[in-house]
Amino acid sequence: MVERKKVSISDNMKQRGSGKEIPRAEATVYDFMPVILGDQFRTNPVLLMQLFRDAPVRGPMMLMQRAYTALGEQYVRDGKLTPALECYKFALYEQTGFIGFISGIQGSALLTPQEISHLNLESDFEETLIGKVANNGETINSCLHYSWLDLLRAAHKLEGEYNRDEGERWKRPNLELQLSMGRFGNDGGEGVEFHAEQLGDENLIKRVKLARPREILDVRWLIEYVGINHPESSMFRGS
């Protein structure tokens, strides 16, 4: 029988680098990144254009963390740092989503050792990326970086406020905000492109098509990975 344990997770998280206390519900995935990696998303134009886009392939949290990590490691081996960082973003997003989920049910959740291991943000993949970015010798302005993180959290919070109000979520200010955040939407998803089409806003539709970057991840590989692997945790079977 697999031993299961209870865990204790604070409602706040410490921003990596600054140690600033942030309510977990308000933090973005970029608050959980080491500064040397997080700042790549501020300065790399391809990554910056799609900061909050939906993951191209979705599934159970721990399975998708492994999938994006495996694809990212493959990109590192191929010398392709930009898509590797995009994979890291999605892997970390799935991991922090799992941590947030456990935080909400920690009074009743009993986790396996493997599930507990997913609560640790540091990973070999992350260390490899840190080494690759450090070798590029780029200078990081930490003050600019932390100010940028504050702006991202403010935008993320404002979008949440718009979306909680059915009368506001379809209005132009929210659509402009979503566009600036890279929330284009996947096929059939309710991103800014879907809303623009529903409103018949031809100008906004054109702007979305021009702004949407070409997919940089191997979506077919991800779909195949999900198809041949199974979640290790019964908690998320059928998700």
Protein Blocks (a to p, Z undefined) as FASTA:
>chain_A
ZZdddddddfbdcdehjlpacdfklpcfklmpcfklmmmmmmmmklmmmmmgccfbdcdf
klmmmmmmmmmmmmmmnopaklmmmmmmmmmmmmmmmmmmmmmmmmmpccdfklmmmmpm
bdfklmmmmmmmmmnopacdfklmmmmmmmmmmmmmmmmmmmmpmklmmpmklmmmmmmn
opnopehiacfklmmmmnopaklmmmmmmmmccdfbdfklmmmmmmmpccfbfklgoZZ
